[in-house]
Amino acid sequence: MKPWQFGACPCCDPSPRGKLGRRRFLQATGFGAVGLSLGARRAAAASVPEIPYVSVANLLDLPPDRYLGEVSGVATNSAGHIFVFSRGNSDGPAYGAAAAQLLEFDAKGRFLREIGHRLYAWSFAHTVKVDAQDNIWVTDKGSDLVIKFTPDGRVDMVFGRKQEAADEKTGPLSHPNPPLPAIDGYFRQVTDVAWDAAGNSYISDGYINSRVAKIDKNGTWLKSWGERGTAPGQFHTPHSIAVDARGLIYVADRSNRRIQVFDGEGNFQRQFTIDVPVPAGARPAIGNHPDAAMIAEGTFAPGAPWAICISPGPNQVLYSADAYPGRIYRLTLEGEVLGVLGESGKQLKQFGWIHEMACPQENTLYVAELLNWRVQKLILTL
């Protein structure tokens, strides 16, 4: 079965089949206990507790003439304002339409403003983040750009470069395997951004380049690390990124179905997988039930990290979400699974492909869903 037969959107990238894929499938389904490498730490648990939680109904109050599309990003600032990056306000042909819109709501969900209306960067929304100074950052997978906005919504820095509309070679990027060599300063289908305490930015890049870039607070490109592959320090769709209070970098290596951890210079520290048994009767959010080959691809394997976030200190926890069976996992920073919540579906407390999460408090989550075109605020009642 091909990925598009299962209903994968352009945001989903398959990984190679073969021996490694079969090994991942055995892990994900509980039929084997082979680690991804000798250094991998298994986060498996025979009995992981279900976490009780509530979802806030009618979270966002949209004006009558505004609509969300696929919600690919959500973030909050120091005032509790909610930033929603969606594939709304779509414009253009059915294929290759510009689909990106950034909206801001107050802490009670009341609409405040649109940021960057008809911005040159808008092409295909991916994620939004807010840094410690309340600057707003977005990654756009379609334009290969990362934009930093000031808190008042003005463009402050631009990273990467969009293809020129006047160039005869402009069009969808190819996905050769292995990818063509990466170029400093340029991205190819960039995915996410995070920061350390010194203000350095770490950018996951992404569907094609399969690396992490490091840029200092002044916008100077410092380095990058990683390439396509399955070994420690290699990536296949680094899809989400987070930094803990110690400055360690956590990369959701989605199609390799693992989370890798690095220091700020890109030195590999450890990796772990999420191996919680799939409940009987679990259903996908869309499409046919994934078979062994589809799960072995990686993207739709149970535990494959689509989105990660780390709560503030002093007792930080890591949250990770998968597409199938559609759950959120609460973990220690070492990868021990502390609990699980949710399932695929359309109702509140159910999820349709969580693409990004924000966790401004240890027991509060905002989740952006592609398939359900919404944001849910979850309050864990531990």
C-alpha positions, 0 to 999 in steps of 0.5 A, a space after each residue: 500500500 502506498 502512503 497516498 492510498 492511506 490518506 497521507 497529506 503532503 506533510 507526510 513523508 514515507 521512509 524506506 522499507 526493508 530490514 530496518 522497517 520490519 524491525 520497527 514494525 516488530 517493536 511497534 506492535 509488540 512482536 519483537 524487542 529489537 532496539 534501533 541500535 545498541 545505544 537505544 533506550 527502550 521506553 516500553 512499558 507493559 502497563 502504562 497508565 491512562 491519564 485523565 483529562 478534559 478538553 475545553 469546549 469552544 476554545 477559539 471564538 473566530 469572527 463570522 468571516 474567518 475559518 481555519 484550514 488544517 491547523 498545523 501549528 499552535 503556540 502561546 506567549 507569556 500573556 497566554 495568547 494563543 497563536 494558530 498557524 493554519 492552512 486557511 485562507 487558501 488561494 490559487 489552484 487546487 494543486 500548489 495553492 498558497 495555504 497559510 494564515 497566522 491568527 492570534 487569540 487572547 487567553 480566553 480564545 477571543 480573536 485579536 488579529 491576523 499577523 502577516 496578511 498575504 506575507 511573501 513567505 506564506 505557502 504551506 503552513 507548518 509550525 509556529 513557536 514563541 520564544 522567551 522574548 515573545 517573538 513569534 516564529 513560523 516555519 513554512 514548508 512550502 516556501 522553505 522559509 523561517 520568519 521571526 516576527 516581533 511581538 507587535 507582528 512586524 517581520 524582524 528576521 528572515 531565514 532561507 529563501 523562497 523559489 523565484 516566481 519568475 524562474 522557469 525551474 520553480 516548482 515542487 521540490 524533488 525528493 531524491 534518496 539520498 538528498 542532494 547536498 544541503 547548502 548553508 542558509 537554505 532550507 528544503 521543506 523546513 519543519 520547526 524551530 526551538 531555542 536555548 537559553 543563550 538565544 541560539 535557534 535550532 531549526 529542523 530541516 526537514 523533509 528533504 535535507 534531514 538535518 538540524 541547523 544552529 543560528 545565533 541570536 543575531 541571525 548568524 548561521 553557525 553550523 548544521 548536523 545530520 543527513 538522511 539515514 538511520 544511524 544515531 545522528 542521522 534523520 529521516 524527517 526531523 519533524 519537531 524539535 524542543 530544547 530542555 532547561 539544560 540546553 539539550 536538543 530533542 529531535 522528533 525523528 519521525 520516519 525513524 520512529 524515535 526521539 534523538 537527543 543532542 547537546 548544543 553542538 550537535 553531539 549525539 547523547 542518546 535516543 529512545 523510542 515509544 513502545 506502548 501496546 496498541 489497544 484492541 480496536 484502535 482505528 486510524 483517524 483516516 483511511 484504511 487500517 494500516 497494515 504491517 508494511 504501512 507501519 514499517 514505513 515509520 510515519 504511521 507506526 505507533 509511537 512515531 513522534 509527529 509533535 513534541 514539546 517540553 513543559 517549563 521547569 523545574 520538573 520538566 516532562 516531555 510530550 509526544 504525539 503520534 498519528 496512529 493510534 492517535 495518542 499523546 504520551 507523557 515521558 520523562 526527559 530520559 524517555 520513560 513513559 509516564 502515561 498516555 491519553 487520547 485516541 483517533 476521532 472527531 469528538 473532543 478528547 479525540 485527535 486527527 493527526 496532531 501536528 504541533 503541541 504547546 505545553 506552557 504548563 506541566 499539565 496543560 496542552 494545546 494541540 493542533 490537528 490537521 484533519 479536524 481543523 481545530 485546536 484543543 486545550 487539554 487539562 490533565 487531571 493528575 
